Amino acid sequence: MWYYACHWGKNPDWPPRMMQQVSKASLPVFQGPLCYAESGDGIVWTKPALGQVLFKGSRANNALGLPHTVVSGAVVIRDDDEADPARRYKMTYQFFPEQSDPEIPGYGRQPSVALAVSPDGLRWTVTGIPFLNQFVEPSSFIRHDGQYIIHYQVMDAWSKYFAEGGTPCGRTGVARVSRNWDRWPDLIAEAFALPEPEDPAQRGANGAYDQVHLGVGAASLGNVCVGLYGLWHNADSRTSFDEISGDLGLLVSNDGIRFREPVKGHRFIRREDSPVTPVPGRNFNTVLCQANGILNVGDETRVYHGRWRNANGPENQDLQYYSGEVALATLPRDRWGALGLNPGARTGVVCTFPFTLPAGSILTLNADGAEGLAVDLLDEDFHPLAGFEGGVAGGDDPLRREMRWEGRTAEAFRGRTVRVQVRMRWLDERNPRLYALYAEAKSGTGSVS
């Protein structure tokens, strides 16, 4: 796990160049340094003494040595397609050069992101600052369909990003995309946005309406990306920042860039279900934060997320109570949502887009009430493929039921483009539920359809 800590007071052991970067700091709380933890089960975590950073008199800490002093938003991937072992791990993180005096050449004056590589996830080398003097506050960093994608938020105050008609916008999720780690085009794609008020005068980062905090926090699951966004319940941050709270909403995407809500406005993880540690006698709001901490472990999907105690009241009077935590939410593997029969319906059907079956693949369903499901293979023009109608889902594992047609599997159509049609029927007073369909190798790795 890579995360950023916060700490009180300057580190007296920072070398001159790093001390220079906080010469204009106005608060006693500092973001950073970036830190590392590890676990054998993802539940119990240890913080190894890395010895990289002299921090307040000691090197017995888990901080990572980087050239920037104030940092946040560390997001890491292991790039298994990278040929150079020294660049196997890749990271993007935010740094804050506007606190430097004098300005450090090459760092700019706007909070932006640096890129770094590592052979082991521990020893990092910064390789570039691709968007110099452009505000970038990252929420996730993924590799999907051969592309590197950085997701982040923009807002009118910092970003010079605008809503329709050139009016101010609130927090909005955008993305930067490249196929080459060392060369990023200066292009922005809108990834996900919530509606702006009709009245342009009410728009903007300080507008009291729901906005997209930090952008999309995504994970690539084959041909599908699943993500979360911060459902930021905004107040006027100039006077009422402590009134802000935040939930997490659910998103999906096929290209890893443009995301959509399966259910509009649905709070997937509610702040009431993942609250910060309370302070006796005080009532501080919880703000949930997302990154790319989404992964499947066995029969479980895990969502590691951040939550902060919003104790940033007027004139920072409650700043002593400010804190952040790492939290974990779990669900049965890939059961983000389901398709079922409409109310009152006894039968129904769903059909996929056409896709090519990988060599050696089998089709499996993640479903409840599989006895009420029948699966047909169709060609691109929706014609049934002879002998592959009315397939049944076998096996005892509801998370992965293999499809068979009178003893045959879909392997006969490997390399061909097909559609999968699932027919549903009400059975024994049960409404079947289809969560996911997998076209995967028999070893259990593959893509989610």
N, C-alpha and C positions, 0 to 999 in steps of 0.2 A: 504494500500500500504506500502510495506517495501522497502526501498531504502537506498543507502549509499550516504552521503554528502561528500563534500571535503571542506577543510578550510585552511586558511593561518595561519601559525605560530603555535607553540606548545601551547597546553592548559595548563596554569600554574597550574590548579587545578587537573591535573592527579595525582593519588597516586603514590608512588615510583615505584611499580611494573609495572605500565603502562608507566611511564616516561622512565623506563629502556628499554622498547620496541622500543623507537625512539632515543636511544642514538647515533646511527650511521646514522641517517637520513641525506640525502644530499640535499634535496630540501625543499623550504619553504611551499610547498603545501602538505597536508596530506590527505590520503583517510580515510573516516570515520568521525564521528561515523555512525553506522546504525541508521536509523530514521524511524518513523512511521507516516502515514497520513491516514485520513479516509474520506469517502464521502457517501452521500445518493444516488447519481445518477451517480457516476463515472466520473463526469465532474468538479464539484466544490469541491475542497479538502480543508480540514482544518488540521492544525498541532496541536494536543492537547498537552498541557503542562503536560508531564508525571512525571516530578520531579525526574527522575532516575539518571541523570548525572549532576554533577556540571561542567559547561562548561564556562570558562572565566568569572567566578564570578556569574553565575546564574544557577538555576535549572528550570527556566521557558522555557523549550525547549522540543522537541519531540524526543530526542535521547534515544536509548535503552541501558541499562546497560549491558555490556558484558566484559569479562576479557581481550580481545585483544584490542590494541590501534589502529593499522592501519588495516582497514578492507575494504572489497569491496564485490561485487557480492552476495548480499543477495537474496536467493530464498526460498520461503515459500510455503508449502501446508497445507491444513486442511485435516487431515487423518480421515475420517469418519468411517473407519473400526477399528480404534484404540479403544481398550476396556478401557484403562486407561485415564480418563479425563485430567490428568496432562500432557499427551503426545499428546493431540489432534492436536496441531499445531506442525509442524516439519520444521526445517530450516537448510540449509547449507550456509556457508559464507566463504569467503577467508580471511586469515590473513597472516601477513608478519613477521615472526620471525627473518629474516636475518638482521633486523635493531637493534636487541637487543645486548647489550654488558654489562655484560657477557650473555652467552646463558642461557635461562630459561629452566630448565629440563622439558621434556615432550612436548616442543613446536617444537623442531627441528630447522633446519636452512633454510629450503626451504619454499617458499610460498605454503600453502596447504589449506585445508578446515577443519573447525570445524563443528560439528553437535550439534544442540540444540533443546530442546522441550519446549512447553509452553501450559498452559491450555487455554489461551485467546489471544495469539499472542502478548502480551505486556510484560509479565514477563518471561524471558527466562533462562533456565538452560542448560549449555553446557554438553553434554553427552559423547563426545569423539572426538579424532582427528584420523580418521581411516587410513589415508595414510601419516603417519609421514615421513617427509623428502622426500616427493614426490611432485613435482610441480602439483598443481591442481588449475585451474582458471575457476570457474564454469560459465555456461551460463544458465542452467535450472536444475530443480529438480522436478521430477514427480513421481506419483504412477500409474502404468499401469499393468494390468493383474496380480495383486498380487505382483508386484515387485517395489521396490524403485530404481529409476534410476537417477544418477547424470550425467549430460552432461557437458563437459568442453573441453578446447583446450589443445593440447600439441604442442610443437615445439622443434627443436633440441637443442636450446641453454640451455633450462632449464630441459627438460623432458627426455633426452636420449631415445627419440622415433625416429624411423627411417623409411625412405621410402623403397620401394622395393630394394632389394640387399644390405641393410645395409647402404645406403647413407643418408645424412642429409635430413630432411623433413621440409617443411614449416608448418604453422599453420594448424592443422588437428583436426577434431571433433571426440572425443572419449567418452566412457561411462563407468561408474562403476555401477554394478548391485548387488542388494541383496534382499532377501525375509525377512531378519531379520534386523531391524533398528540398533540393537546393534552388529551385526557381518557382516563385509564386507569382502568378499574374495579379495585377492590382485591380481585381474585379470582386464585386460583392453580390451574393445571391441571397434573396430573402428566403429564409427557411421556414419561419412560422411567425405569424402575427395575430394578435387579437384585434377586434374592431376598435377603431378610434371614435371618440364622440363625434356626432354629426356637426356640432358647432366647433369650428376650428379654434375658437378662442379658449376652449376647454381642453385642448390637446396639449401634449408635452409631458416630459418626465415628472413634473410636479402636479399633473392632473390627478384628481381623486377618482380614478377608475382602474379596473384590472388591467395589468400589463404582463408582458413576458419577461420574467426575470432571468437573466444570465443566458437566455437562448435555450437551445436544445441540448439535453444531455443524453447521448445516444450510444447504442451498441449495435454492431453488425452481427446478424444471426444468419449469414448466408445471403440469400437474395432479398431478405427483409431486414430493415433496421427498426428497432423499437427504441423509443426515447421518452424522456420526461421533460417537462418544462416547468419553470417556477411560475405558479399562478399567484402573481404579486398583487396583493390587495393594497393599492397605493393610497397614501395621504400626501399632503403637501410636505415634501421632505425639508423645506426651508424652515418650517415651524413645528411639524408634527411627525417627525421621522419615527418616533417610538410607537406611533399608532399603526404602523405598517405590519402586516402579517403575510405569510406565504404558504400555500399548499403546493402539491405537485400534480400536474395533469399528464395524461397519457397521449403519446403520439406514435404514429407509424409512418414508414417511408419505404419506397422501393429503390430509390436512387441514392439515399443517404444525405440528400441535400434539401429537398422539399418535403416537409412533414405535414401531416394532417391529423386531426383529432377523430378517433373512431366515434366518440360520443362528445358532442359539443359541450364544453364547460364542465365536464365531469372531473371531480376531485379524486384522483386515483389514490394518492396517499394524503390523508388529511392531517393538518397540523395537530388536531386533537388526538390522533392516533400515534403520533411521533413527537411528543412535546419535549421541549428542553427541560433540564432539571430545574425545578421551581426554586424560587427564593422565598423563604418564609416571610409572610406579611407583605409580599409584593406580587404584582400581576403583570409580568412582562410577556409580550407577544413572542410567538415562535415563527421563525422564517425558515422553511425547508429549502434546501439547495441541492441541485443535481449535478452530476458529472457523467463520466462513462463507466461508473462502477456497477455495471449490470452484467451478470454472468450466470451460466448454468453450471450447477454442481450436482452431479447425480440426478436425482429426481426432483431437484429444487431449483427454482430461479431466485437469485439473490439480488437485491437492490440496495447497495451501499449508498447512503446519501448523507448530506450534511444538514445540521440544524443549528441555528444560532439564536441565542437569547437577545432579543432586540431591546437592549437597555441603553439606547442612545437617545436620551431625553433632551429637553431644552437645555442649552449651555452645558451639555455633557454631564449633567448632575448625577446620572446613574451609571456612568461609564465603568465604575468599579465592579458592577455586576455583569458586564458584557462577557459573553463566553460562547464558544462554539464546540460542537460535538460531532462525532461520526456515528451514524445510526445504521441499522440493518433491518430491512423489511424482506419477508420471504413469501413465496407463493409456490404452488405445485408447478413443475417445470412447464414454461411457456403458456401458462393459463392466464394470460393477460385479459382475455375476453373470449366470448363464445358466440357461435351462431346457433340458433334454435328455431323452432316453429313459432309462427305468429300466434297470438292469443286466439283460441277457438279453432285453429287449423289442425287438421289431422295428418296432413302430408305437406311436404315442401321440398324444394331442391335448391342447391347452390352449385355453382360451376366455377372452376378456376380460369384464369387467363391461360393461353397456350404456353407451354414450357418444354424444354428438351430434357428427357430422362437421362441422367448421368449413367455411364457404363457401370454395370454391376450393381445398380441401385434397386432398392425395393421401395414400395409405398407403404407408409404407416400412418395411422390416425391417432391423434391425441383427442380422445372423446369419452364422454359418459353416455350410457344407454346405447352402446354400439350395436346391440341387437336390433335397434330400430333404424340402422343405417345400411344402405346398399350403395355400392360404388361402381360407376361405369367409367370406362376409358373411351374418350371421343377423339376424333381428329380435329384439326384446326377449324373445320367447317361444321363442327358439332355433330358429325355423323358417328354413331356407335361403332366401335371396333369389334368385329365379330369374335365371339367367344370371351369377351371381356365386359360383360354386362352383369349387373347384380352381384358383384363381388362382396365377400363378407370379411369383417374385421375379426381376426382371430387372436388368441393369446389372452393371458390373464392380466397383463399390465395395461391399465386404462390410459397411461401416458404414451404408449407406443404399441398400437395394435396393427399387426401386419395384414395387408390386404391380399386375399387370394381369390382366384377364380377357378373353382373345381380343381384345386391343387396347383394351379399355375400362378406365377407372380408376374408383376409388371416388367420383370427383367427382359422378357421377350421383346419389349419395345425400346430397349436402351438405344440412345442416340436419335430417337424419333421425337418429333414434336407432338405433344398430346395435350388434351384437357382432362381434368379429373372432375367428374360430376358425382356429387353425393346426394342421394335421395333419402329423405327423412320421413319417418312415420311415427305417430304416437303409438306407444307400445306399453301395455300394462300400466296405464296412468302415468307414464313417464314421458317427458319432453326430452329428446336426445340433445346433447350439447357437443358441438364440434369446435375444439379449441385451436388445433393446428393440423396441418397435413405436411408430412415430410417425404421428400424424395431423397433418399440417402443411401450411402454404401452400407453393406451388411455389417461393417465394423462399427456403425453407429454415428459416423460423422457425415454431414451433408448439409443440405440447404433446407430452409423452411419456406414453404409455399404459402 
